[in-house]
Amino acid sequence: MKSSMLVALACLGFVFSLSAQTSSYQGDDFAIQSVSVTSNPNLGVTIWEINVSGLAGNTTPTPVGQLDGAPVLGYVFPTSLKATDVGFSQTEGIVALGLTSHPDFDDTPLWDENNDRVYDNDGIVWHPHWVILVEDKRVAGGLSVKQFKKEDATVILPPTNPGMPMYMDSPGYPVITIGNTIRVVVPNYRINNQTDFTYDGVAAFMQVNTSKEGLPMLGVYEVYSVASGDLSLPYKVQK
């Protein structure tokens, strides 16, 4: 099932690279030049990096003043990891680590990214999320974060999840932007000590929906660039 999902996403990635629409956010800051994940066994971490032709993280969304319709920008690492490797119950879909910015809301209630001692006002600061991505033809980008019904007792989320009915976690890893690089440091024990997975890199525009029943809660509406060109997850962890 997962291999067929990868094929579907690869096909979508090919379409993305050819037909992503132009928006006010598209530009060099989201034009991926390279992507890497490097294992550092001495520290017990992996270091994830996306390099762009512009300034990584320099462009952030323009707020709309409410949750419904809120814009989200992201540098995303789709991976071959299992849902259970990052604390979710077993479920189909692609495990992805997204580095996101969204000024209209804060979904990291445990973390104070701007260090002002207020925990619910720093959604614009680039921060990480684990998500499960699934194919979704209802949105222009063809993908969305997988949802579930709140009453479904079989769903397990990590204790750091933001409390939304989606397969999403707010793990609190440090995100750093310097020049053309955005990077995040992930402790090995937080990914079930997996260091042999494959991955890709994507820059995308997403949007929150809380009012339209026929649309996902968080959908991908535009893909600006794909590291591999076809979303085939060809890259391996460097050791």
Solvent accessible surface area in square Angstrom, and as a share of the most:
residue,aa,sasa,rsa
1,M,163,0.73
2,K,57,0.24
3,S,77,0.50
4,S,63,0.41
5,M,30,0.13
6,L,50,0.25
7,V,94,0.54
8,A,26,0.20
9,L,1,0.01
10,A,24,0.19
11,C,78,0.47
12,L,30,0.15
13,G,0,0.00
14,F,118,0.49
15,V,79,0.46
16,F,13,0.05
17,S,59,0.38
18,L,130,0.65
19,S,69,0.45
20,A,34,0.27
21,Q,114,0.50
22,T,123,0.71
23,S,31,0.20
24,S,108,0.70
25,Y,33,0.12
26,Q,70,0.31
27,G,36,0.35
28,D,90,0.47
29,D,21,0.11
30,F,1,0.00
31,A,31,0.24
32,I,20,0.10
33,Q,117,0.52
34,S,52,0.34
35,V,14,0.08
36,S,19,0.12
37,V,0,0.00
38,T,49,0.29
39,S,15,0.10
40,N,42,0.21
41,P,109,0.68
42,N,145,0.74
43,L,129,0.64
44,G,28,0.27
45,V,20,0.11
46,T,0,0.00
47,I,46,0.23
48,W,0,0.00
49,E,36,0.16
50,I,0,0.00
51,N,29,0.15
52,V,0,0.00
53,S,61,0.40
54,G,16,0.15
55,L,96,0.48
56,A,6,0.05
57,G,12,0.11
58,N,97,0.50
59,T,36,0.21
60,T,44,0.26
61,P,4,0.02
62,T,92,0.53
63,P,79,0.50
64,V,83,0.48
65,G,70,0.68
66,Q,104,0.46
67,L,75,0.37
68,D,39,0.20
69,G,21,0.20
70,A,0,0.00
71,P,7,0.04
72,V,3,0.02
73,L,0,0.00
74,G,0,0.00
75,Y,0,0.00
76,V,13,0.07
77,F,0,0.00
78,P,4,0.03
79,T,0,0.00
80,S,40,0.26
81,L,4,0.02
82,K,124,0.53
83,A,4,0.03
84,T,70,0.41
85,D,13,0.07
86,V,8,0.05
87,G,35,0.34
88,F,5,0.02
89,S,19,0.12
90,Q,118,0.52
91,T,21,0.12
92,E,75,0.33
93,G,6,0.06
94,I,0,0.00
95,V,1,0.01
96,A,0,0.00
97,L,0,0.00
98,G,4,0.03
99,L,0,0.00
100,T,9,0.05
101,S,0,0.00
102,H,2,0.01
103,P,36,0.23
104,D,31,0.16
105,F,33,0.14
106,D,33,0.17
107,D,6,0.03
108,T,4,0.02
109,P,73,0.46
110,L,96,0.48
111,W,81,0.28
112,D,31,0.16
113,E,54,0.24
114,N,64,0.33
115,N,130,0.67
116,D,63,0.33
117,R,216,0.79
118,V,68,0.39
119,Y,110,0.42
120,D,107,0.55
121,N,74,0.38
122,D,1,0.01
123,G,5,0.05
124,I,76,0.39
125,V,52,0.30
126,W,24,0.08
127,H,2,0.01
128,P,4,0.03
129,H,5,0.02
130,W,2,0.01
131,V,12,0.07
132,I,0,0.00
133,L,13,0.06
134,V,33,0.19
135,E,65,0.29
136,D,12,0.06
137,K,171,0.72
138,R,126,0.46
139,V,9,0.05
140,A,75,0.58
141,G,2,0.02
142,G,5,0.05
143,L,10,0.05
144,S,4,0.02
145,V,4,0.02
146,K,50,0.21
147,Q,75,0.33
148,F,39,0.16
149,K,147,0.62
150,K,160,0.68
151,E,138,0.62
152,D,57,0.29
153,A,98,0.76
154,T,108,0.63
155,V,26,0.15
156,I,107,0.54
157,L,38,0.19
158,P,13,0.08
159,P,130,0.82
160,T,24,0.14
161,N,39,0.20
162,P,24,0.15
163,G,63,0.61
164,M,49,0.22
165,P,20,0.12
166,M,4,0.02
167,Y,13,0.05
168,M,6,0.03
169,D,3,0.02
170,S,0,0.00
171,P,2,0.01
172,G,31,0.29
173,Y,11,0.04
174,P,77,0.48
175,V,32,0.18
176,I,61,0.31
177,T,58,0.34
178,I,113,0.57
179,G,44,0.42
180,N,70,0.36
181,T,11,0.07
182,I,0,0.00
183,R,59,0.22
184,V,0,0.00
185,V,39,0.22
186,V,0,0.00
187,P,33,0.21
188,N,22,0.11
189,Y,158,0.60
190,R,69,0.25
191,I,0,0.00
192,N,82,0.42
193,N,104,0.53
194,Q,67,0.30
195,T,28,0.16
196,D,115,0.60
197,F,11,0.05
198,T,37,0.21
199,Y,2,0.01
200,D,0,0.00
201,G,0,0.00
202,V,13,0.08
203,A,0,0.00
204,A,3,0.02
205,F,25,0.11
206,M,12,0.05
207,Q,59,0.26
208,V,13,0.08
209,N,15,0.08
210,T,76,0.44
211,S,75,0.48
212,K,123,0.52
213,E,175,0.78
214,G,51,0.49
215,L,55,0.28
216,P,1,0.01
217,M,45,0.20
218,L,15,0.07
219,G,0,0.00
220,V,8,0.05
221,Y,46,0.17
222,E,23,0.11
223,V,4,0.02
224,Y,21,0.08
225,S,21,0.14
226,V,16,0.09
227,A,26,0.20
228,S,34,0.22
229,G,30,0.29
230,D,54,0.28
231,L,4,0.02
232,S,53,0.34
233,L,9,0.04
234,P,66,0.41
235,Y,69,0.26
236,K,150,0.64
237,V,14,0.08
238,Q,94,0.42
239,K,158,0.67
